[in-house]
Each structure stands twice: as structure tokens, then as C-alpha cells.
């Protein structure tokens, strides 16, 4: 799967919805698309005191947009628990 502007737009809408549902609206959450050398589909680093998080996703490792969004949602739950 390749990264595209349309995919980013869908992902932004999806992200906004889940940020609202999880009560993370005060957080600064960034999503970065990059190649990851390990077997992970994505990863998250969160700084709870500063309410900042970065979610890194390897687009090429995902079958389709739904698979990518599942990964982003999974990583958002890590932010929620930070």
C-alpha cells in the first residue's frame, strides 16, 4: 500500500473521531509515515505530562486503508493509557 493525500485525509478524519471518543482532544498527536526496519506496523511514543504523542506507521506493511486505520486506532489506545 502506498501513502497518498487521500489516505492522509481519511486518516485525519478517522484520527479526529477517535481523539474525540477517547477524550484526547487536549493532546498534540502527530502521525508520521515512515519505513520501519523491524516487524512492527506502527509504534507510539507519548509524553503524558506534556500531552504530546507521535504515532509512527509503516504504510507499506499494510494491506489496505482499513488495516492502516486499525493500526492507528491501536496506537491511539496506547496514548489513552499513557
BAKOL-681599 format. One record per residue (C-alpha): residue number from 1; x, y, z. Coordinates in pm, 1 decimal, m for minus. Last residue first. Layout:
REM BAKOL-681599
NUM  X  Y  Z
...
***
This chain:
REM BAKOL-681599
82  m22.7  688.5  2890.1
81  m329.7  460.8  2861.0
80  m504.3  682.7  2605.3
79  m180.4  717.2  2408.6
78  m153.8  336.7  2388.6
77  m518.4  328.6  2277.4
76  m422.9  568.2  1999.1
75  m166.3  311.5  1877.9
74  m439.1  51.4  1827.2
73  m654.2  307.0  1643.5
72  m362.5  388.0  1410.9
71  m305.4  17.5  1344.9
70  m672.7  m43.3  1268.3
69  m663.0  258.2  1037.1
68  m378.1  102.4  840.0
67  m565.8  m227.4  802.6
66  m874.0  m39.4  685.5
65  m665.8  155.9  430.5
64  m527.6  m161.1  269.8
63  m282.5  m445.1  312.8
62  m46.7  m258.3  545.7
61  332.7  m302.7  557.5
60  398.7  m25.6  304.1
59  226.7  233.4  523.9
58  481.5  200.0  804.6
57  316.1  399.7  1083.1
56  471.5  621.3  1350.6
55  242.3  768.8  1615.9
54  382.3  1068.2  1799.3
53  232.7  1184.5  2125.3
52  213.2  1503.1  2330.7
51  9.7  1569.6  2643.7
50  309.0  1737.5  2811.9
49  288.3  1533.6  3133.6
48  168.5  1230.6  2932.6
47  464.0  1214.6  2693.9
46  368.3  951.5  2438.9
45  567.7  742.8  2193.7
44  375.6  519.4  1959.5
43  461.6  244.8  1718.2
42  339.5  107.3  1389.8
41  331.4  m199.1  1168.2
40  614.3  m361.0  1361.8
39  844.7  m616.9  1202.5
38  1158.3  m406.4  1244.2
37  1306.5  m173.2  983.7
36  1023.2  81.3  989.2
35  961.7  284.7  676.4
34  795.1  616.4  751.4
33  455.4  779.3  783.8
32  430.3  1011.6  1078.2
31  114.0  1076.9  1275.0
30  112.3  1362.5  1522.6
29  m92.3  1390.0  1839.6
28  m98.4  1712.4  2041.9
27  m327.4  1614.3  2329.2
26  m612.4  1823.3  2465.2
25  m863.8  1640.8  2242.0
24  m762.6  1302.9  2386.5
23  m1104.4  1217.0  2526.5
22  m1102.8  868.3  2375.8
21  m1407.0  931.7  2154.7
20  m1280.3  1276.0  2047.1
19  m931.8  1150.9  1957.0
18  m1104.0  860.9  1781.2
17  m1310.9  1090.2  1557.8
16  m1025.3  1329.9  1481.7
15  m798.3  1037.2  1389.9
14  m1052.9  893.1  1146.4
13  m1093.9  1231.1  975.4
12  m715.0  1270.8  961.1
11  m671.5  912.3  831.0
10  m917.8  975.6  551.9
9  m726.9  1290.3  458.6
8  m390.3  1110.6  479.5
7  m523.2  832.9  257.1
6  m642.2  1088.5  2.6
5  m300.0  1256.8  2.8
4  m136.1  924.6  m70.1
3  84.4  667.5  101.8
2  132.7  344.6  m88.3
1  0.0  0.0  0.0
***
